[in-house]
Amino acid sequence: MTKTKIVATLGPASGSEAALARLLAEGVSVFRLNFSHGTLSEHAVVLERLRRAQQEHWRSVAVMGDLCGPKIRLGRIEPEGDLLEVADEVLIVKELEEGSAHRFGITYDRLIDDVEVGQRIFMDDGGRLLEVVGKQGDSLRCRVLVGGALYSHKGVNLPDTEVSAPAVTGYDWECVRWAMEHKLDYLAMSFVRRAEDIGQLQTYLDMAGSHIKVVAKVEKPQAVEGLEGIVAASDAVLVARGDLGVEMDLAEVPLVQKRITGMGRRLGKPVIVATQMLQSMMASPTPTRAEANDVANAIMDFADAVMLSGETAVGAYPVRSVQTMRHIAEVTEGYLDTVDLVRPRMDIGRELVLTAAIARSVAQIIDEVGAKLVAVWSQSGSTARLLSKARVDVPVLALSSDETTCRQMALDYGILPYHHPVPEDAVDFVELVEALVVKLGLADVGDQIVLIAGRPLGAVGTTNTVLVHTVSQSG
């Protein structure tokens, strides 16, 4: 199996039942619904198709909704593609719905108040650059520093500006309620600036009785400044290199990625690396050498998952993109399995200290006895996640009677979630695991496997037993 998890964004290229079935068969573990595109009713149709397709597979998969956040965009430009020349002056006018390349509006109504003279305004993923040279009433006067064609609704970044927009917009709250109603597994929060942003959404979900986990998208310089608090507060982290690469020095983005993956490993949080991983496969059946290196390096940085965006949403080769990413992951993981990895102590809460110690010890047991697999009863997913962070060299079959837990474990590196009722006792657990690993082709009769559980089985926070066992039945 591929231990690195693949996140695939759904869209017109991948929303049919046939396409979803192919993506599942090729090993996608997490499906992303991007609320910045499409309507909630359209997402509901795709989600229903996905759940029908998933019934044909034994693997649990997760669904992640991606909130828009306070994303700022250009208004309508007429004519489309009109050119801005260097040193041209342009006006950004408040509440102007349709304008030209030299006089246009922006979707953010507090722009005039927030932006100061001398600050920069990037447009279209940083491809166009303005400098604010003056304010006059309800408009900003700007000078073009980097020109080019301008198109409607392109993204706008304000790297020098402290944006006062709320972290969760009105439309975001509508999407949150939809996500709860449709029982999504994760919600990715865009443009996180501080740990309190994460807490606001988590409190809302908790009060509503929802078990959705919150993913912090790191894409603002302010988030990088408060990184430790954000990672600690979140359930998972997404390195959103697109906006991050516009809002800060591009040369620093790889270093930020390494900081986040390292911090996620230390704090026991899954990390997704995203944006332009196989960008050329939007139109080409093969990636560039640089892209292959990028995916491999993210895995060697200890990312839990790598994400495809436009490649699977609107690209010409959605299935081939997944196949390519899986192949790169398999080759990279094969190399990592030959490396004597350092498994540092994790900085986690006192209630999980024993479980974390067991996870690290199991990794060493596997190294020394040559076990083929780890099987764990992980009712809440905590033990499985810590085994994932210990980077054991073999697959981890993680069983739980909680369907939500199984789906959420689909994001964790190396974890094979399996939903099953709680066994009667430890003997039943061993017999269940023996039958499963042989049936699934994960081990053969005579192979050694490691089993982890607690007493009583199915209770949260009781993991205290490790057993090295030789498979003796044929399933």
N, C-alpha and C positions, 0 to 999 in steps of 0.2 A: 504494500500500500504506500501511497504518498503521505508522508506525515505533515508536510506543509499544507495548510488549508487554502483553497482557492475561493475567493469571493467574486461572484459574477454579477454585474449590473444588468438588470433586465430592461428591455426596450423593444422597439419594432423588429430588430433583428433576432430576438430571442424569446419573444412572448408567446409564440404558438405552442400548442401541446407537443408537437413533434420536436421542436427545438428544445423545449424544456426537458423532455425525456432524454435527448442526446446529451445535454449538459449534465444531467444527473448521472447518466451512464459513464461520462468522462471524468467524473469525480468532483464536481462542484459541491462544496460543503455549505456555503452561505450565499443566499440570493439577495441582492440589494435592490430595493425599490427607491428610486431617486425622486423625491417629491418636488424637486425643481422642474421636472418635466412630466407631462401627462396629468390627467385629472385623477382624483381619488376613485371615481367609478371605474376608470380604465385600469387602475392598479388592482382594484377588487377582482376584475375579470381575470387578469394575469395570475393573481394569487390563487384563485380557485382552480385554474388550470394546473398550476404548480402542485397544489395539494393532491389533485387527482393523479398526476404523474408520479408523485412521490410514493403513492401507495404500492407501486410496483417494485420498490426498492426497500431493502431491510434497513439501510442506513438512515439515521435521523439527520435532517438538514435544517438549518436555521434560516430565518428571513429577517433582514435588517432594513428598516425604514430610515432614509436619510433626510433629515429635516433641512429646509432651505436656510434657516437663520436669516440674519439681516443682510442678505446678499444685495448688493447695489448694482443696478444695471442702467445702461443708457435707455432713453426713450426712443421713440421712432425717428429714424433718420430718412430724409427724402431729399435728393435721390440716394438710394443705397449705394455704398461704395464710393461716395464722393471723397476727394483727396484732401488731407491736411498737409500743408507744407511746413517745414521747419521755420520758426519765427512768426508764423501766422498768429493772429489773435482770435480767440473764440470766446463766446459767452455761454455759460451754463445758467439756464434760467429756471427758477423754481416753478414747479407744477406745469411746465411746458410739455405737453404730451407728444407733439410732433414738431420737429424742427429740421435743421440742415446740419451739415458737418461743422459749420462755424457758429451755429446758434441752436443749442439742443437742451433737452431736459434730462433729469436723472430721477430714478425711482425713489431715492432717499430724500424725504422732505426736510430733514434737518441739516442738509449739506452746507447751506450758507452759514448756519450758526456754528457748525463744528470746525469747518476748514479755516485755516489762517493763511494770510499772505506769506508766500515763500514755500508753502507745502506743495507736495507733488500729488498728481492724480494720474494713475495708470488706467488704461483701458484695453480691453481685448487681450487678456492674459499678459499684460505688460508690453504688448506690441506697440502701443501708442502712449505717449507721455506728455502731460501738461504740467506747467508750473503756474500756481496762482499768483497773479500780479496785482490784483485789486478786488475790492468788494464794492458793489453799488446797488443798494436797495435789495431786490430779490434776485440778484444775479452775481456770478463770479466771473471776473475777467481773467483769462488765462493765456499763457504763451505756449506755443507748441515747441517741445524740445525734441520729440521723436514723432515724425509724421507717418502718413500712410492712409489707406482707405478706411473709412469708418462705416460701421453697419449697425442697424438697430439692435437693441437689447443685449449688446455685449456687456460683459462684466466690467465693473469698476472697482479698483483697489485704492485705498487711502493709507499708505504705509506710515505717513508722518502724523496722522490725525487720530485723536482719541475720539472714536465714534461713540455717540451717546445713545444709539439705538439699543433697545432691549435685546438680550441674548435669544429670547424666544418670541417670535412675532405672533400676531393674531392668527395668521394662516398656519404657523407651526402648531399652535394649540389645537387647531382643527385636525391637523394630521396626527397629533398625539392621541386625540380621542378616537380617531379612526383606527390607529394602530392597536389601541387597547381592545376595541370592539372586534378587530380581526385577529387578535391574539398573535401579534408579531413577537419576535424573540429579542430583538435589539432595536434601539433607536440611536442613530448617530446624530450628535448635536454639533451643528456647524458654527464656526467662528467663535469658539469658546475663548474667553479672555481670562477667566479666573475660576478657581475651584467653586466659588459660590454659584456660578452659572450651572454647573453640573448638579449641585445640591438643589437648586430650584426645581429642575425637572424631576429628579429622584423623589423629592418630597411630594410632588403632584402625583406621581405614579404610585407611591406608597399609600397615600391617602385614598387613592381610588382602588386599592387592593390589587394592583397590577404587578406581575413578576417580570415585566420587561426590563432588560438591563440597558444601561446608558453607556454609549461609546463617545468618548471625547475626541473630536476632530481637532488636531493641532494644525492651525493654518494662519495664526496671527502672531506677530512678534510679542505681544503681551502674554500670549499663552506660553511661549518659550521662556519668558522671564519667570513665570510662576509654574514651571513644568512639574516640579515634584508634587506640589499640592494638587494639581489637576490630575496627574496619574493616580495619586493615592485616592482621590475622591471618586474616580470613574470606575466602571466595571471592565472597560476595555478602552484602548486608545487607537486612533487611526492617524497615521502620519500623512496628512493631506498636502502633498508636495506641490500641488498646483498653485494655490493661492500663497502658500508659504514661500515659494520661489519667486513670487512677484513682490511680496511685501518685505522681504529681507534679502540680504546678499545671497545670490544663488550659490556661491561657493560654500556657504555655511550650511546649506540644507542637508548634505550628506552627513555632516557632523551632528546636526540636530536629530537626524534619523537614528544614528548610533546611540545618542544619549537616550532617546525614547525607548528603543528596544532594550537597551541595558537596564533602564529604570523599570520597564515592564517586567523584566525577568526578576529583578531584585524584589519588586513589590508584588509579584504574583499576578500580574495583569496581562491578558492577551493583547498583542500589538498587531495591527494591520498596516502594511505599507502599500500606498496607493498613488496613483496618477502617472500616466504615460509609461507604464511598465512595458507594454508591448504596443506602443502607439502606432508604429508603422504597420501593424497588422490590421489597422482600420481598412487599409486598401491593398495590403500585400500578404501573400500566403506565408511569408517567412519574416521573422523579426530581424533587426539589425544586430550586429555583434555586441554593440554597446547595450542594447536592451537585454540580451541574454545575460550579460555580465551584471546588469542592474538587478535582475530577478535573483540571480545566484548570490550576489552580495547581500541582498536583503535577508535571504535565508541564513547566510553565514553570520549576519548581525543578530540572529535569534528572533527574527520576526515569526509570529505564529501563522500569519496569513498574508497572502499577496492578492491584490485586487485588480480586476479588469473593469474598466469603465466603458468608454465608447467602443472598445474592442468587441464587447459582447452586446452592448445596447444597440448600436447603430452600425457597427462595422460589417465589412463584407465577409469576414471569416470568424464568426463567433465560436463555433465548435473547434476549429483548428487553433484558435488562440488559446482555448482551455487545454487542448492537447499539448501545445507547445509549452505552456507554463508548467503543466504537470511533468513533462519530460525534463525540463530544466531542474525542477524540484527533485525529481528522482535521482538525477545524476549528482546534484549537489549534496543531497542527503547521504548518498553512498560514500561520498568523500568524508562527510562529517562523522559517519559511523566508524571511520578508521582513525579518527583523531581522539587523543586522550583529553576529553573536555574537562575543564575546571568547573565544578558545580558549587558556586559560592553559597553561603548561607543566605536565606531569604529574609527580608525585613518585613515581617508580617505580624498580625496581631497575636497576642498570647494564646488565644484559643486554638490557633493552628500551628503552634510551634512543634508539638509532637508529630503532627501529620507531615509537616515539612521535613522534619528529621527522618521520618520513615521513607518519604519519597526519595531523598538523597541517598539513603542507605540502600534502597531497592535498586537504584541506578548502579551502585557498586556491585551488588549481588549479581545483577545481570551480566555485568562485565566479567565477573570471575567464574560464574558457573555456566555461562553460555545459554541462558534461558531464551526461549523463542518468543515469549510474549508475557505481558503483565495483564492480569485480569483483576479488576477492582470493583467492589460494590461501593458506588459513590452516590449516595442518595441526593445530596445537594449539589454535587459537582465539584466541591472544594478539593477533595483528595485527588480527583482526576486532574484538576487544573495544576496542582502542585507537582504531580508526576510529569505533566507536560513541561512545566518550568524547569524541572530537574534534567530535562532532555535525555530521558532514557533512550537507549539505542534500538528498542524494539517497539512494535505497536502496543498500545494500551487499550484493551477492551474494557470499557467503562459501562457498568450496568446500573440502572436506576429504575424504580417503579414510577418515577415522575416524568411525564412526557415532556414538559417544559424544560426540565433539567437536561434531558437527553438532547433536545434540539439546541440548547444553548452550548452544550459541550462540543457541538460540531465546529465551533470556532477555534478550539484549543489544539495546538500542535500535537500530532501523534495520537490523538484520542479517537477511538472508534466507539461512538455511543450506541448503546443497545437497550431498548425498553423491554422490561420484563417484570412481572409481579415479584414481590419479595419472597425468596425461598423460605422454607420452614426453618432450616437450621444450616450450620456450616457444612454438613455432609451433603445436603441438597444443593448448596451453592457450588461445591466442588464438582458434583455430578453434572450440574447445569453447565458449568464452564467447560468441562471436558467435552460434552456433546456439542457445544457451540463452536469451540475452536476447531474441532475436526470438521464439522459441517461447513464452516466458513473458510476452510483451507488455511487457517492461521497457524496450525500446529498438527503434528502427526502423532500416532501412538508411539510412545518411547521418548518423546521430546519432554524437556523440562520447562515448566512455566511457573511464574510467581503469582500467587493469589494474595490479595489484600482485602481485609474486611474489618468490621467491628462487631461488637456484641452489645445489644442484639442487632441482627441484620436489619437494615432499613431505617435505623435511627440516625439522625444527623449528629455529627460530632463525636462518633464513637470509634473511629478507625484506630485499631491498636494491635492488629494481628497480621503477620506476614508468614506465608507458607510457601516453600519450594516443593513443587509437586511434579511427578512424572505422569504424563497422560497415559491412561491404561485402557480406555475404551474407544471403540471405533466410531462412536456417535450414532 
